Every structure is written in structure tokens, then in C-alpha cells.
Amino acid sequence: MKKSRLLITVLLAVLVSVFLLACGDKSEGNADGIVGSWSHVTDGGNEQVYVFGSDGTIVLETALGNAEGTYEIKGDTINYTMVMPNGKSKSESMTYKLNGDSIDLTKNGTTYNYVRK
């Protein structure tokens, strides 16, 4: 009887732990999932690459030059501030949805699909 109670207690503890991990705080989003380089080719044939660093840095590489800054994830939103190629600072946000090796980035109502490089 004592062994079965102990076994049930251990199983319940494991189940509760798994449940709590699955229901953890999602307010910071899945920053690890977006870390890396993501490429998109525009309708004009130019490549744009977002590079998300694990340290919260972001780089946007374009044919017109690179923009660099920092980002933070809240839920499914990426808030970022970058210094543009013209030297001006720009703060914006976009939502994201990970799909394996692709990511949909939505900004100003338009969604663009980027693939992992």
C-alpha cells in the first residue's frame, strides 16, 4: 500500500510539473525560435535579411544598406528600435508566426514570409 501511494504521489508530481512547464509564462514569446537569419526576396527581386541575435540585437540587411538595433518579444509581437542606413532611429513593431524553417512577419497589415538561411 505504501509503495502504491508513493508511486501515485511521484506520478502526480511529474504530471503537475509537466503541466506547469507547458502553461508557463508566454509573455516573453519564443525568442529562441527566431534567433538566426531569415531571408525574403521582394517583388523587385531584392533580398532582405533579418538577423535576430540571442542577445536581443537585430540587423536588417537590404540592398540599400543595413539597419541595426535591439528587439524585444512580447507574446507574438517583436518590438524593435533600429538605426537606419540614413542614420535616423526608428522604433516599430511587427507580429510573427513561426512555421518550422519559415517565419511570417506582419507589419502595417502586410505579411511577408521569410525562410531560415
ChimeraX attribute file (.defattr): number of C-alpha atoms within 10 A of each C-alpha:
attribute: neighborCount
match mode: 1-to-1
recipient: residues
	/A:1	6
	/A:2	7
	/A:3	8
	/A:4	9
	/A:5	10
	/A:6	11
	/A:7	12
	/A:8	12
	/A:9	12
	/A:10	12
	/A:11	12
	/A:12	12
	/A:13	12
	/A:14	12
	/A:15	12
	/A:16	12
	/A:17	12
	/A:18	12
	/A:19	11
	/A:20	11
	/A:21	10
	/A:22	10
	/A:23	9
	/A:24	9
	/A:25	10
	/A:26	12
	/A:27	11
	/A:28	13
	/A:29	17
	/A:30	15
	/A:31	19
	/A:32	10
	/A:33	13
	/A:34	22
	/A:35	18
	/A:36	14
	/A:37	18
	/A:38	20
	/A:39	19
	/A:40	19
	/A:41	14
	/A:42	10
	/A:43	7
	/A:44	6
	/A:45	8
	/A:46	12
	/A:47	13
	/A:48	18
	/A:49	21
	/A:50	23
	/A:51	20
	/A:52	22
	/A:53	17
	/A:54	13
	/A:55	11
	/A:56	14
	/A:57	17
	/A:58	23
	/A:59	20
	/A:60	21
	/A:61	18
	/A:62	14
	/A:63	9
	/A:64	11
	/A:65	10
	/A:66	17
	/A:67	21
	/A:68	19
	/A:69	18
	/A:70	17
	/A:71	21
	/A:72	18
	/A:73	21
	/A:74	14
	/A:75	15
	/A:76	17
	/A:77	18
	/A:78	19
	/A:79	15
	/A:80	19
	/A:81	18
	/A:82	21
	/A:83	17
	/A:84	17
	/A:85	15
	/A:86	10
	/A:87	9
	/A:88	9
	/A:89	13
	/A:90	12
	/A:91	12
	/A:92	12
	/A:93	17
	/A:94	18
	/A:95	18
	/A:96	21
	/A:97	15
	/A:98	16
	/A:99	11
	/A:100	9
	/A:101	12
	/A:102	17
	/A:103	21
	/A:104	17
	/A:105	19
	/A:106	17
	/A:107	13
	/A:108	9
	/A:109	8
	/A:110	9
	/A:111	14
	/A:112	13
	/A:113	17
	/A:114	21
	/A:115	17
	/A:116	17
	/A:117	13
